Amino acid sequence: MAYGAHRSPLLPPRPDLALARDCEQCLGWGTVVTRDGDHELCHLCQPDPVTDEDTAASGS
């Protein structure tokens, strides 16, 4: 039986590096590491895809 790190079924988020270029929170990476060690999009420079969909659906 082989032992090792388990592969996460989720792919890491793909940030827009053009938006992240001058961000002081993520230092240009577009992602931040949570306390649990997970990568998530930076809340300051990356748009929230759920918010964008809600805005498009409402016609704003």
PEKA-V44831 format. One record per backbone hydrogen bond with DSSP energy under -0.5 kcal/mol. NH is the residue of the N-H (numbers start at 1). CO is the residue of the C=O. Records with the same first field share a line. If there is no record, write none. Layout:
NH: CO ; CO
This chain:
15: 13
17: 15
19: 16
20: 16
21: 17
23: 20
27: 23
29: 26
32: 40
34: 32 ; 38
37: 34
40: 32
42: 30
46: 42
49: 47
52: 48
53: 49
54: 50
55: 51
56: 52
57: 53
58: 54
59: 55
60: 55
